[in-house]
């Protein structure tokens, strides 16, 4: 994995609704569904959605500070 734009390796502050450091609500124990948003250093946004059919995120990830995007489709079966 590489990193070009972000806060990795540097100090930063994440603000948002708890659990703020998770990338998606699906990472919670037990897994949850819905929207998650936060800001790093008051200006770098992060948005994610965890649903039963798909999961996606876009922005600066709260746990690492690195920029990323992801889109997964959950197939039934």
C-alpha positions in Angstrom: 0.0 0.0 0.0 1.3 3.4 -0.8 0.4 6.9 0.4 0.6 10.2 -1.4 -1.8 12.5 0.3 -2.7 12.3 4.0 -1.7 12.5 7.6 0.1 9.1 8.0 3.1 9.4 10.3 2.0 12.8 11.6 -0.2 13.8 14.5 -3.8 14.6 13.7 -7.1 15.1 15.5 -10.3 13.2 14.4 -13.7 14.7 15.3 -17.0 13.0 14.8 -19.6 10.7 16.3 -18.4 7.7 18.3 -16.9 5.3 17.4 -14.8 7.9 15.6 -11.7 5.8 14.8 -13.5 3.0 12.9 -13.3 3.1 9.1 -16.8 1.8 8.7 -19.6 0.9 11.1 -19.3 -2.7 9.8 -15.9 -2.8 11.7 -17.7 -2.4 15.0 -18.3 -5.4 17.3 -21.1 -6.3 16.7 -21.2 -5.0 13.1 -23.6 -2.1 12.5 -25.1 -0.5 9.4 -25.5 3.1 8.4 -23.6 6.3 7.7 -20.4 7.4 9.4 -18.7 10.8 8.9 -15.8 12.6 10.5 -13.2 15.3 10.0 -9.4 15.2 10.4 -7.8 18.4 11.7 -11.1 20.2 11.1 -11.0 20.2 7.3 -10.2 16.7 5.8 -13.6 14.8 5.4 -14.4 11.1 5.6 -17.7 9.5 4.6 -18.7 5.8 4.7 -21.8 3.7 4.4 -22.2 0.2 5.6 -25.3 -1.6 4.3 -26.5 -5.2 3.8 -25.9 -5.0 0.1 -22.8 -2.8 -0.2 -20.1 -0.9 1.7 -18.2 2.2 0.6 -16.0 4.9 1.9 -14.2 8.0 0.6 -11.8 10.4 2.2 -9.1 10.5 4.8 -9.4 7.4 6.9 -9.7 8.1 10.6 -7.5 5.3 11.9 -4.5 5.9 9.5 -4.9 9.4 8.2 -4.3 8.1 4.7 -6.6 9.0 1.8 -8.6 6.2 0.2 -11.8 5.0 -1.4 -13.5 1.7 -1.5 -16.7 0.2 -2.9 -17.7 -3.5 -2.2 -20.8 -5.3 -3.2 -22.0 -8.1 -0.9 -23.4 -10.9 -3.0 -26.0 -13.2 -1.6 -25.3 -16.9 -1.2 
